[in-house]
Amino acid sequence: MAAGRYTPDRDAAGLATPFDRDASFVLVDGIALRGGYAGIGSPNPDARDVAAYVTVLSGDLRGNDVGGYPNSDNSRHIVSALGVGACTVLEGVTVAGAYAHATAPDVLSRSGGGIYSSNASLRIERCVFRGCYASWYGGAVYHSGAGTITIVSCYFEQNTSDRGGAVFVGESAQAEVRHCTIVRNFASDRGGGLHLGGGDGGGIGLELHLLGESTLLRCLHSHAGGADFRGDGRRSDGGPLLRPGVDGSAGG
């Protein structure tokens, strides 16, 4: 994808349903969606630099967000990954301005503002997640069910939810996080940066691997701090291994 701002309610021809909050960029099994290209009109349209040619997948459907905070008329899920396999990739894009909330009291409507991932094996690399909101779980990223989500060299900032301000990984799910920075995210209940192991704990079958120099900074929640582990895991700030029923949740 070339540099620019894209909203999921419009396709390349400008068609679709304008301002449709339920519209989403749906990842296709085995396909890589990559941003950061110079695009048509540039001396070299195929030139790629994700910092210079910023590709934004935006949930701000009406262009009326102020100060980086999403409005209630924004997309519920900017990106969806449903049942895709391990060769599916999202790379080199900025995901911003989601608002996952609805009157219906269900996980689908109220979780995963930036990315909603279910029963998927997905690789997310060199992406920025900023200003995404979910009233329940995973302001930026929600992942549950079978499959492993791999997040590499990503930056999470100012994302908000009830649990897992930046990332929520549900029970029986697997996640691998490498070389990521998670800063200034907030959860009103647990896990300002990360919540791992289901909505009410348990962590059955949960596997988390925090590898490389991942950083968790100034992420807050109302109980204790930046990370809430509901299964075995290692804190991203280099803290102790957390043991269910022994260490509880951890700040960061």
BELPELIN-V821185 format. One record per residue. N is the residue number from 1. SS is DSSP state (~ for helix, > for strand, _ for the rest). PHI is phi in degrees with one decimal (* if undefined). D_FIRST is the distance of its C-alpha to the first C-alpha in Angstrom with 1 decimal. Layout:
N;SS;PHI;D_FIRST / N;SS;PHI;D_FIRST
This chain:
1;_;*;0.0 / 2;>;-77.3;3.8 / 3;_;-56.4;6.7 / 4;>;146.8;8.4 / 5;>;-114.1;10.1 / 6;>;-127.2;9.6 / 7;>;-117.5;12.7 / 8;_;-73.2;13.5 / 9;_;-86.0;16.4 / 10;_;-135.2;14.6 / 11;_;-91.7;12.6 / 12;_;-61.8;10.8 / 13;_;-91.0;14.4 / 14;_;81.9;15.5 / 15;_;-90.1;17.7 / 16;_;110.6;18.6 / 17;_;-110.2;21.0 / 18;_;-58.0;20.7 / 19;_;66.9;21.5 / 20;_;-79.3;21.7 / 21;_;-67.1;22.0 / 22;_;-88.2;21.9 / 23;_;-69.4;18.5 / 24;_;-151.4;15.9 / 25;>;-77.7;12.6 / 26;>;-93.7;14.6 / 27;_;-71.3;13.6 / 28;_;-99.4;14.9 / 29;_;-54.7;17.6 / 30;_;81.2;16.8 / 31;_;-106.2;13.1 / 32;>;-98.8;10.6 / 33;>;-103.9;7.5 / 34;>;-122.5;6.0 / 35;_;-106.0;4.5 / 36;_;92.2;6.5 / 37;>;-94.6;6.0 / 38;_;-66.2;8.6 / 39;_;88.2;7.5 / 40;_;-61.2;10.5 / 41;_;100.9;13.6 / 42;_;-90.8;13.5 / 43;_;-53.5;16.2 / 44;_;-129.4;13.9 / 45;_;-58.4;10.4 / 46;_;-87.5;9.9 / 47;_;-59.9;11.2 / 48;>;-132.7;9.8 / 49;_;-157.0;11.5 / 50;_;-67.2;10.4 / 51;_;-83.1;13.5 / 52;_;-81.6;13.2 / 53;_;-113.3;9.7 / 54;_;-79.9;9.5 / 55;>;-104.5;6.9 / 56;>;-110.7;9.5 / 57;>;-96.3;10.2 / 58;>;-110.7;13.6 / 59;_;-93.0;16.7 / 60;_;-79.8;18.5 / 61;_;-64.5;18.7 / 62;_;-101.6;21.4 / 63;_;65.4;20.3 / 64;_;-118.1;23.7 / 65;_;-69.5;23.4 / 66;>;-125.1;25.7 / 67;_;68.6;25.7 / 68;_;79.9;22.8 / 69;>;-100.9;24.8 / 70;_;-73.1;23.5 / 71;_;-93.6;25.6 / 72;_;-70.6;27.0 / 73;_;-95.6;25.1 / 74;_;-82.1;21.7 / 75;_;-59.3;19.8 / 76;_;-73.4;21.8 / 77;_;-132.7;19.0 / 78;_;-70.4;15.4 / 79;>;-125.9;14.5 / 80;>;-124.9;17.1 / 81;>;-129.8;17.9 / 82;>;-122.0;21.1 / 83;_;69.8;23.0 / 84;_;-81.0;20.1 / 85;_;-94.9;21.2 / 86;_;-67.9;20.9 / 87;_;-88.3;18.1 / 88;>;-84.3;15.6 / 89;>;-134.8;13.2 / 90;>;-119.8;11.0 / 91;>;-146.5;10.1 / 92;_;75.1;9.2 / 93;_;-125.5;8.7 / 94;>;-105.8;11.5 / 95;>;-111.6;13.3 / 96;>;-146.6;16.0 / 97;_;82.7;18.8 / 98;_;-87.6;19.8 / 99;>;-142.4;23.4 / 100;>;-89.1;24.6 / 101;_;-159.1;28.1 / 102;_;-155.8;30.2 / 103;_;-69.3;33.8 / 104;_;-67.5;33.8 / 105;_;-84.7;34.8 / 106;_;-134.7;32.5 / 107;~;-61.5;30.1 / 108;~;-58.1;27.2 / 109;~;-78.0;27.5 / 110;~;-122.9;28.1 / 111;>;-138.6;26.0 / 112;_;67.1;22.5 / 113;_;-62.2;21.0 / 114;_;-73.3;17.7 / 115;>;-134.8;17.7 / 116;>;-107.4;20.5 / 117;>;-119.2;21.1 / 118;>;-136.1;24.2 / 119;_;50.7;25.7 / 120;_;-126.5;22.5 / 121;_;-112.6;21.8 / 122;>;-135.5;18.5 / 123;>;-110.6;17.1 / 124;>;-117.1;15.3 / 125;>;-138.7;14.8 / 126;_;52.3;14.2 / 127;_;-111.5;13.3 / 128;>;-114.7;15.1 / 129;>;-119.4;17.0 / 130;>;-142.5;19.0 / 131;_;64.2;21.3 / 132;_;-106.3;21.1 / 133;>;-128.0;24.4 / 134;>;-137.8;26.2 / 135;_;-74.3;29.9 / 136;_;-111.4;30.6 / 137;>;-124.3;28.6 / 138;_;68.8;25.5 / 139;_;-57.3;24.0 / 140;_;-92.4;20.7 / 141;>;-136.2;21.0 / 142;>;-121.1;23.6 / 143;>;-136.7;24.3 / 144;>;-147.8;27.4 / 145;_;82.9;29.1 / 146;_;-70.1;28.8 / 147;_;101.3;26.2 / 148;>;-117.5;25.0 / 149;>;-99.8;22.1 / 150;>;-115.7;21.2 / 151;>;-119.2;19.8 / 152;>;-128.3;19.4 / 153;_;53.7;19.1 / 154;_;-109.2;18.0 / 155;>;-125.5;19.4 / 156;>;-118.4;21.0 / 157;>;-145.1;22.7 / 158;_;55.9;24.7 / 159;_;-103.2;24.0 / 160;>;-141.0;27.0 / 161;>;-160.7;28.8 / 162;>;-75.9;32.2 / 163;>;-135.5;31.7 / 164;_;74.5;28.9 / 165;_;-53.2;27.4 / 166;_;-94.1;24.4 / 167;>;-134.8;24.7 / 168;>;-123.0;27.1 / 169;>;-119.4;27.9 / 170;_;-81.5;30.5 / 171;_;-59.2;33.5 / 172;_;64.7;33.3 / 173;_;-97.2;29.7 / 174;>;-127.1;28.5 / 175;>;-142.3;26.2 / 176;>;-130.8;25.5 / 177;>;-121.7;24.4 / 178;>;-129.8;24.1 / 179;_;51.9;23.8 / 180;_;-108.0;22.7 / 181;>;-118.1;23.9 / 182;>;-124.7;25.0 / 183;>;-137.1;26.6 / 184;_;57.0;28.2 / 185;_;-103.2;27.5 / 186;>;-143.4;30.2 / 187;>;-128.6;31.9 / 188;>;-73.2;34.8 / 189;>;-117.0;36.4 / 190;>;-138.2;35.3 / 191;_;71.1;32.7 / 192;_;-55.4;31.1 / 193;_;-93.6;28.5 / 194;>;-133.9;29.0 / 195;>;-129.1;31.0 / 196;>;-129.8;31.7 / 197;_;120.6;33.9 / 198;_;102.0;34.0 / 199;_;-64.2;34.9 / 200;_;-119.7;38.6 / 201;_;91.0;38.7 / 202;_;104.9;39.9 / 203;_;65.3;37.1 / 204;_;-67.2;38.2 / 205;_;77.3;36.3 / 206;_;-70.0;33.8 / 207;>;-128.5;32.4 / 208;>;-127.6;30.6 / 209;>;-125.6;29.9 / 210;>;-100.7;29.2 / 211;>;-121.0;28.6 / 212;_;72.0;28.3 / 213;_;-97.7;28.6 / 214;_;-73.9;27.2 / 215;>;-129.2;28.4 / 216;>;-122.2;29.5 / 217;>;-129.5;30.7 / 218;_;49.0;32.3 / 219;_;-102.0;31.2 / 220;>;-122.1;33.9 / 221;>;-142.7;35.4 / 222;_;-73.0;38.7 / 223;_;-92.2;40.5 / 224;_;-144.5;39.9 / 225;_;160.8;36.7 / 226;_;-88.3;33.3 / 227;>;-133.0;33.3 / 228;>;-131.2;35.1 / 229;>;-106.3;35.7 / 230;_;-111.4;37.3 / 231;_;-155.0;37.6 / 232;_;-64.5;38.0 / 233;>;-170.1;35.5 / 234;>;-115.8;35.4 / 235;_;-63.7;34.6 / 236;_;-74.5;31.7 / 237;_;-92.6;34.0 / 238;_;84.3;36.2 / 239;_;-74.7;38.7 / 240;_;-73.2;40.9 / 241;>;-64.7;40.1 / 242;>;-93.6;40.4 / 243;_;-114.5;42.8 / 244;_;-53.6;42.8 / 245;_;80.5;45.8 / 246;_;-116.3;46.7 / 247;_;-89.6;44.2 / 248;_;69.7;42.5 / 249;_;-96.8;39.6 / 250;>;-134.0;38.6 / 251;_;-87.2;37.6 / 252;_;-163.3;35.2
